[in-house]
């Protein structure tokens, strides 16, 4: 085998083998661009869209093992329905119960 062919073969092998040696990668959610949303039917007449304004979390990918984990925390007191009065109501114990379950 010529030196050039040996070099090409070695580079090809390194390219294929490199991902197997990679460590798991962890990504942090961008809180300024992450808004979990939910919707509900308003007596069948309309669909209300709402969201949570404060969310933190990480996503970890292990490409070699083909696995990953997701760890998300949603601040339930940051619920935003677009109506301040309903925001208070939905945080009560008959819905989200944010006093007992703040995340």
DSSP file (Angstrom, degrees, kcal/mol; ACC not computed):
  #  RESIDUE AA STRUCTURE BP1 BP2  ACC     N-H-->O    O-->H-N    N-H-->O    O-->H-N    TCO  KAPPA ALPHA  PHI   PSI    X-CA   Y-CA   Z-CA
    1    1 A X              0   0    0      0, 0.0     2,-0.1     0, 0.0     0, 0.0   0.000 360.0 360.0 360.0 134.7    0.0    0.0    0.0
    2    2 A X     >  -     0   0    0      1,-0.1     4,-2.4     4,-0.0     5,-0.2  -0.350 360.0-110.6 -74.1 157.8    1.4    3.4   -0.9
    3    3 A X  H  > S+     0   0    0      1,-0.2     4,-2.3     2,-0.2     5,-0.1   0.861 119.1  53.0 -57.2 -35.9    1.9    6.1    1.8
    4    4 A X  H  > S+     0   0    0      2,-0.2     4,-2.5     1,-0.2    -1,-0.2   0.920 109.7  46.9 -66.8 -42.9   -1.0    8.1    0.3
    5    5 A X  H  > S+     0   0    0      2,-0.2     4,-2.5     1,-0.2    -2,-0.2   0.882 111.8  51.8 -65.8 -37.1   -3.4    5.2    0.4
    6    6 A X  H  X S+     0   0    0     -4,-2.4     4,-2.5     2,-0.2    -2,-0.2   0.913 110.5  48.2 -64.0 -42.8   -2.3    4.4    4.0
    7    7 A X  H  X S+     0   0    0     -4,-2.3     4,-2.5     2,-0.2    -2,-0.2   0.925 112.3  48.3 -63.4 -45.3   -3.0    8.0    4.9
    8    8 A X  H  X S+     0   0    0     -4,-2.5     4,-2.4     1,-0.2    -2,-0.2   0.914 112.7  48.8 -62.2 -43.3   -6.4    8.1    3.3
    9    9 A X  H  X S+     0   0    0     -4,-2.5     4,-2.4     2,-0.2    -1,-0.2   0.906 111.8  49.2 -63.6 -41.8   -7.3    4.8    5.0
   10   10 A X  H  X S+     0   0    0     -4,-2.5     4,-2.5     2,-0.2    -2,-0.2   0.904 112.1  47.8 -64.9 -42.0   -6.1    6.1    8.4
   11   11 A X  H  X S+     0   0    0     -4,-2.5     4,-2.3     2,-0.2    -2,-0.2   0.899 111.3  50.9 -65.6 -40.5   -8.1    9.3    8.0
   12   12 A X  H  X S+     0   0    0     -4,-2.4     4,-1.9     2,-0.2    -2,-0.2   0.923 112.0  47.1 -62.7 -43.8  -11.2    7.4    6.9
   13   13 A X  H  X S+     0   0    0     -4,-2.4     4,-2.7     1,-0.2     5,-0.2   0.916 111.8  50.2 -63.4 -43.6  -10.9    5.1   10.0
   14   14 A X  H  X S+     0   0    0     -4,-2.5     4,-2.0     1,-0.2    -1,-0.2   0.875 109.2  52.0 -63.1 -37.8  -10.4    8.1   12.3
   15   15 A X  H  X S+     0   0    0     -4,-2.3     4,-0.6     1,-0.2    -1,-0.2   0.896 114.7  41.8 -65.8 -40.4  -13.5    9.8   10.9
   16   16 A X  H  < S+     0   0    0     -4,-1.9     4,-0.4     1,-0.2     3,-0.2   0.874 119.4  43.8 -74.3 -38.0  -15.6    6.7   11.4
   17   17 A X  H >X S+     0   0    0     -4,-2.7     4,-0.8     1,-0.2     3,-0.7   0.737  94.6  78.9 -81.6 -23.8  -14.2    5.9   14.9
   18   18 A X  H >X S+     0   0    0     -4,-2.0     3,-1.2     1,-0.2     4,-0.6   0.881  88.0  54.7 -57.8 -44.5  -14.2    9.5   16.3
   19   19 A X  H >< S+     0   0    0     -4,-0.6     3,-0.9     1,-0.3    -1,-0.2   0.849 102.0  59.6 -60.3 -30.7  -17.9    9.6   17.2
   20   20 A X  H <4 S+     0   0    0     -3,-0.7    -1,-0.3    -4,-0.4    -2,-0.2   0.771 106.5  47.5 -66.7 -24.3  -17.5    6.5   19.2
   21   21 A X  H << S+     0   0    0     -3,-1.2    -1,-0.2    -4,-0.8    -2,-0.2   0.518  87.4 115.5 -92.0  -6.7  -15.0    8.2   21.4
   22   22 A X    <<  -     0   0    0     -3,-0.9    42,-0.3    -4,-0.6     2,-0.1  -0.365  63.5-128.8 -69.4 140.5  -17.0   11.4   21.9
   23   23 A X        -     0   0    0      1,-0.1    40,-0.2    -2,-0.1    -1,-0.1  -0.480  40.0 -81.3 -80.9 157.0  -18.2   12.2   25.4
   24   24 A X        -     0   0    0     -2,-0.1     2,-0.4    38,-0.1    38,-0.3  -0.297  46.6-137.4 -56.8 143.7  -21.9   12.9   26.0
   25   25 A X  E     -A   61   0A   0     36,-3.0    36,-3.0    -3,-0.1     2,-0.5  -0.888  11.5-155.6-108.6 136.1  -22.8   16.5   25.2
   26   26 A X  E     -A   60   0A   0     -2,-0.4     2,-0.4    34,-0.2    34,-0.2  -0.947   6.6-166.7-115.4 130.7  -25.1   18.7   27.4
   27   27 A X  E     -A   59   0A   0     32,-3.3    32,-2.6    -2,-0.5     2,-0.4  -0.937  12.5-141.2-116.2 136.1  -27.1   21.6   26.1
   28   28 A X  E     -A   58   0A   0     -2,-0.4    30,-0.2    30,-0.2     2,-0.1  -0.796  25.7-113.5 -96.1 136.3  -28.7   24.2   28.2
   29   29 A X        -     0   0    0     28,-2.7     2,-1.0    -2,-0.4    28,-0.3  -0.393  24.5-121.2 -65.4 143.7  -32.2   25.5   27.2
   30   30 A X    >   -     0   0    0      1,-0.2     3,-2.3     3,-0.1     4,-0.3  -0.780  22.3-161.5 -86.5 102.0  -32.3   29.1   26.2
   31   31 A X  G >  S+     0   0    0     -2,-1.0     3,-0.6     1,-0.3    24,-0.2   0.761  86.9  61.1 -59.7 -26.3  -34.8   30.5   28.7
   32   32 A X  G 3  S+     0   0    0      1,-0.2    -1,-0.3    -3,-0.1    -2,-0.0   0.616 115.3  32.3 -75.7 -11.4  -35.4   33.5   26.6
   33   33 A X  G <  S+     0   0    0     -3,-2.3     2,-0.5     1,-0.0    -1,-0.2   0.159  98.7  91.9-129.8  17.7  -36.7   31.3   23.7
   34   34 A X    <   +     0   0    0     -3,-0.6     2,-0.4    -4,-0.3    21,-0.2  -0.950  39.9 159.3-120.8 114.2  -38.3   28.4   25.6
   35   35 A X        -     0   0    0     -2,-0.5    18,-0.1    19,-0.1     2,-0.1  -0.821  29.8-146.3-136.8  94.9  -42.0   28.7   26.3
   36   36 A X        -     0   0    0     -2,-0.4    16,-2.0    16,-0.3     2,-0.3  -0.402  26.3-158.9 -58.7 133.5  -44.0   25.5   27.0
   37   37 A X  E     -C   51   0B   0     14,-0.2     2,-0.3    -2,-0.1    14,-0.2  -0.820  16.7-179.1-117.5 154.7  -47.5   26.0   25.6
   38   38 A X  E     -C   50   0B   0     12,-2.2    12,-2.9    -2,-0.3     2,-0.3  -0.977   6.9-160.5-145.6 159.2  -50.8   24.5   26.3
   39   39 A X  E     -C   49   0B   0     -2,-0.3     2,-0.3    10,-0.2    10,-0.2  -0.949   5.5-174.5-138.2 158.6  -54.3   24.9   24.9
   40   40 A X  E     -C   48   0B   0      8,-1.6     8,-2.8    -2,-0.3     2,-0.4  -0.989  31.7-103.3-151.4 154.9  -57.8   24.1   26.1
   41   41 A X  E     -C   47   0B   0     -2,-0.3     2,-1.1     6,-0.2     6,-0.2  -0.645  23.7-144.1 -82.0 133.3  -61.3   24.3   24.7
   42   42 A X  E >> S-C   46   0B   0      4,-3.4     3,-2.0    -2,-0.4     4,-0.7  -0.752  76.7 -49.7 -99.1  86.0  -63.4   27.2   26.0
   43   43 A X  T 34 S-     0   0    0     -2,-1.1    -1,-0.1     1,-0.3     4,-0.1   0.744 100.7 -68.1  55.4  27.4  -66.8   25.5   26.1
   44   44 A X  T 34 S+     0   0    0      2,-0.3    -1,-0.3     1,-0.1     3,-0.1   0.451 124.1  95.1  77.8  -1.0  -66.3   24.3   22.5
   45   45 A X  T <4 S-     0   0    0     -3,-2.0     2,-0.3     1,-0.3    -2,-0.2   0.783  93.4  -2.4 -93.0 -30.3  -66.5   27.8   21.1
   46   46 A X  E  <  -C   42   0B   0     -4,-0.7    -4,-3.4     2,-0.0     2,-0.6  -0.970  64.0-117.7-153.8 165.3  -62.8   28.7   21.0
   47   47 A X  E     -C   41   0B   0     -2,-0.3     2,-0.4    -6,-0.2    -6,-0.2  -0.956  26.6-148.3-111.9 120.9  -59.4   27.3   21.8
   48   48 A X  E     -C   40   0B   0     -8,-2.8    -8,-1.6    -2,-0.6     2,-0.5  -0.750   7.5-154.5 -90.0 130.8  -57.4   29.2   24.3
   49   49 A X  E     +C   39   0B   0     -2,-0.4     2,-0.3   -10,-0.2   -10,-0.2  -0.904  22.0 164.7-105.8 132.5  -53.6   29.2   24.0
   50   50 A X  E     -C   38   0B   0    -12,-2.9   -12,-2.2    -2,-0.5     2,-0.3  -0.857  12.0-167.6-138.3 171.7  -51.5   29.8   27.0
   51   51 A X  E     -CD  37  80B   0     29,-1.8    29,-3.3    -2,-0.3     2,-0.5  -0.957  25.6-113.2-153.9 170.6  -47.8   29.4   28.1
   52   52 A X  E     - D   0  79B   0    -16,-2.0   -16,-0.3    -2,-0.3    27,-0.2  -0.954  20.3-158.7-109.3 132.2  -45.4   29.3   30.9
   53   53 A X  S    S+     0   0    0     25,-1.8     2,-0.5    -2,-0.5   -19,-0.1   0.663  73.9  56.4 -88.4 -17.3  -42.8   32.2   30.9
   54   54 A X        +     0   0    0     21,-0.4    21,-2.6   -18,-0.1     2,-0.4  -0.938  61.1 151.7-125.1 114.2  -40.1   30.6   33.0
   55   55 A X  E     - B   0  74A   0     -2,-0.5     2,-0.3   -21,-0.2    19,-0.2  -0.999  14.9-177.7-139.0 137.9  -38.5   27.3   32.1
   56   56 A X  E     + B   0  73A   0     17,-2.5    17,-3.2    -2,-0.4     2,-0.3  -0.913  21.4 119.6-128.8 160.0  -35.0   25.9   32.7
   57   57 A X  E     - B   0  72A   0     -2,-0.3   -28,-2.7   -28,-0.3     2,-0.3  -0.940  39.7-118.1 165.7 174.9  -33.4   22.7   31.7
   58   58 A X  E     -AB  28  71A   0     13,-2.1    13,-2.7    -2,-0.3     2,-0.4  -0.958   7.6-152.2-137.4 154.9  -30.8   20.6   29.9
   59   59 A X  E     -AB  27  70A   0    -32,-2.6   -32,-3.3    -2,-0.3     2,-0.5  -0.999  14.8-164.5-125.7 125.4  -30.7   18.0   27.2
   60   60 A X  E     -AB  26  69A   0      9,-2.8     9,-2.3    -2,-0.4     2,-0.5  -0.955   3.6-168.1-115.4 126.5  -27.8   15.5   27.3
   61   61 A X  E     -AB  25  68A   0    -36,-3.0   -36,-3.0    -2,-0.5     2,-0.7  -0.950  13.1-169.9-116.1 129.3  -27.0   13.5   24.2
   62   62 A X  E  >> - B   0  67A   0      5,-3.0     5,-1.9    -2,-0.5     4,-1.1  -0.860   9.3-179.2-113.0  92.6  -24.7   10.5   24.2
   63   63 A X  T  45S+     0   0    0     -2,-0.7    -1,-0.2   -40,-0.2   -43,-0.1   0.852  78.2  55.2 -63.9 -36.1  -24.3    9.9   20.4
   64   64 A X  T  45S+     0   0    0    -42,-0.3    -1,-0.2     1,-0.2   -44,-0.1   0.919 116.8  35.8 -64.5 -42.8  -22.0    6.9   20.9
   65   65 A X  T  45S-     0   0    0      2,-0.1    -1,-0.2    -3,-0.1    -2,-0.2   0.546 105.5-129.5 -85.9  -8.0  -24.5    5.1   23.1
   66   66 A X  T  <5S+     0   0    0     -4,-1.1     2,-0.3     1,-0.2    -3,-0.2   0.902  70.3 113.0  57.3  43.6  -27.5    6.5   21.1
   67   67 A X  E   < +B   62   0A   0     -5,-1.9    -5,-3.0     2,-0.0     2,-0.3  -0.839  38.9 173.5-134.0 172.2  -29.1    7.6   24.3
   68   68 A X  E     -B   61   0A   0     -2,-0.3     2,-0.3    -7,-0.2    -7,-0.2  -0.981  17.7-138.7-169.6 167.6  -30.0   10.9   25.9
   69   69 A X  E     -B   60   0A   0     -9,-2.3    -9,-2.8    -2,-0.3     2,-0.4  -0.971   5.8-155.2-136.4 152.9  -31.8   12.6   28.8
   70   70 A X  E     -B   59   0A   0     -2,-0.3     2,-0.5   -11,-0.2   -11,-0.2  -0.998   7.1-174.9-128.9 129.9  -34.0   15.6   29.2
   71   71 A X  E     +B   58   0A   0    -13,-2.7   -13,-2.1    -2,-0.4     2,-0.4  -0.930  14.1 172.1-128.2 105.3  -34.3   17.5   32.5
   72   72 A X  E     -B   57   0A   0     -2,-0.5     2,-0.5   -15,-0.2   -15,-0.2  -0.933  15.4-168.0-119.3 135.8  -36.9   20.3   32.3
   73   73 A X  E     -B   56   0A   0    -17,-3.2   -17,-2.5    -2,-0.4     2,-0.5  -0.989   6.5-164.4-123.6 123.0  -38.3   22.5   35.1
   74   74 A X  E     -B   55   0A   0     29,-0.7     2,-1.0    -2,-0.5   -19,-0.2  -0.925  18.4-136.5-108.8 124.4  -41.3   24.6   34.5
   75   75 A X    >   -     0   0    0    -21,-2.6     3,-1.9    -2,-0.5   -21,-0.4  -0.696  16.1-163.6 -78.1 104.1  -42.1   27.4   37.0
   76   76 A X  G >  S+     0   0    0     26,-1.8     3,-1.2    -2,-1.0    -1,-0.2   0.730  83.8  66.7 -67.3 -20.6  -45.9   26.9   37.3
   77   77 A X  G 3  S+     0   0    0     25,-0.7    -1,-0.3     1,-0.3    26,-0.1   0.592  89.7  67.9 -74.5  -7.0  -46.3   30.4   38.8
   78   78 A X  G <   +     0   0    0     -3,-1.9   -25,-1.8   -24,-0.2    -1,-0.3   0.219  69.1 142.5 -94.6  15.6  -45.2   31.9   35.5
   79   79 A X  E <   -D   52   0B   0     -3,-1.2     2,-0.4   -27,-0.2   -27,-0.2  -0.301  32.0-166.3 -57.9 138.0  -48.4   30.7   33.8
   80   80 A X  E     +D   51   0B   0    -29,-3.3   -29,-1.8     1,-0.1     4,-0.1  -0.894  24.4 161.6-135.3 101.9  -49.6   33.3   31.2
   81   81 A X        -     0   0    0     -2,-0.4   -32,-0.1     2,-0.3    -1,-0.1   0.537  62.8-108.0 -93.7  -9.0  -53.1   32.9   29.8
   82   82 A X  S    S+     0   0    0    -31,-0.1     2,-0.4     1,-0.1   -32,-0.0   0.346 100.2  85.3  95.3  -5.8  -53.2   36.5   28.6
   83   83 A X     >  -     0   0    0      1,-0.1     4,-2.4     2,-0.0     3,-0.3  -0.951  65.4-155.2-132.7 111.7  -55.6   37.4   31.4
   84   84 A X  H  > S+     0   0    0     -2,-0.4     4,-1.8     1,-0.2     5,-0.2   0.859  95.4  52.6 -55.8 -40.9  -54.2   38.3   34.8
   85   85 A X  H  > S+     0   0    0      1,-0.2     4,-2.0     2,-0.2    -1,-0.2   0.908 112.0  45.0 -63.9 -42.0  -57.4   37.4   36.7
   86   86 A X  H  > S+     0   0    0     -3,-0.3     4,-3.1     2,-0.2    -1,-0.2   0.836 106.2  61.0 -71.8 -31.3  -57.4   33.9   35.1
   87   87 A X  H  X S+     0   0    0     -4,-2.4     4,-0.8     2,-0.2    -1,-0.2   0.925 108.5  44.3 -57.7 -43.6  -53.7   33.5   35.7
   88   88 A X  H >< S+     0   0    0     -4,-1.8     3,-0.5     1,-0.2     4,-0.3   0.920 114.3  49.7 -65.0 -44.2  -54.5   33.8   39.5
   89   89 A X  H >< S+     0   0    0     -4,-2.0     3,-1.5     1,-0.2     5,-0.2   0.903 107.4  52.6 -63.3 -43.3  -57.4   31.5   39.2
   90   90 A X  H 3< S+     0   0    0     -4,-3.1     6,-2.4     1,-0.3     7,-0.3   0.698 103.7  59.0 -70.3 -17.7  -55.5   28.8   37.3
   91   91 A X  T << S+     0   0    0     -4,-0.8     7,-1.7    -3,-0.5     8,-0.5   0.536  86.1 106.5 -85.2  -6.3  -52.8   28.8   40.0
   92   92 A X  S X >S-     0   0    0     -3,-1.5     5,-2.6    -4,-0.3     3,-1.7  -0.097  91.0 -96.0 -69.0 171.6  -55.4   27.9   42.7
   93   93 A X  T 3 5S+     0   0    0      1,-0.3    -1,-0.1     3,-0.2    -3,-0.1   0.651 119.7  63.2 -68.3 -15.0  -55.6   24.4   44.3
   94   94 A X  T 3 5S+     0   0    0     -5,-0.2    -1,-0.3     2,-0.0    -4,-0.1   0.529 120.0  16.6 -87.0  -3.9  -58.4   23.3   41.9
   95   95 A X  T < 5S-     0   0    0     -3,-1.7    -4,-0.2    -6,-0.2    -5,-0.1   0.308 139.8  -9.7-125.2 -99.9  -56.1   23.6   38.9
   96   96 A X  T   5S-     0   0    0     -6,-2.4    -3,-0.2   -20,-0.1    -5,-0.2   0.751  70.2-151.9 -79.8 -24.7  -52.2   23.9   39.1
   97   97 A X    >>< -     0   0    0     -5,-2.6     4,-2.4    -7,-0.3     3,-1.0   0.955  18.7-179.3  48.6  59.7  -52.0   24.3   42.8
   98   98 A X  T 34 S+     0   0    0     -7,-1.7   -21,-0.1     1,-0.3    -1,-0.1   0.690  71.6  68.2 -66.0 -19.1  -48.8   26.3   42.5
   99   99 A X  T 34 S+     0   0    0     -8,-0.5     3,-0.3     1,-0.2    -1,-0.3   0.896 115.8  26.3 -65.5 -38.4  -48.6   26.7   46.3
  100  100 A X  T <4 S+     0   0    0     -3,-1.0     2,-0.3     1,-0.2    -2,-0.2   0.736 134.2  35.8 -92.6 -27.1  -47.9   23.0   46.6
  101  101 A X     <  +     0   0    0     -4,-2.4    -1,-0.2    -5,-0.1    -2,-0.1  -0.637  60.9 161.5-129.8  73.4  -46.4   22.4   43.2
  102  102 A X              0   0    0     -2,-0.3   -26,-1.8    -3,-0.3   -25,-0.7   0.694 360.0 360.0 -70.8 -17.1  -44.3   25.5   42.2
  103  103 A X              0   0    0    -28,-0.2   -29,-0.7   -27,-0.1    -1,-0.2   0.320 360.0 360.0-136.1 360.0  -42.4   23.5   39.5
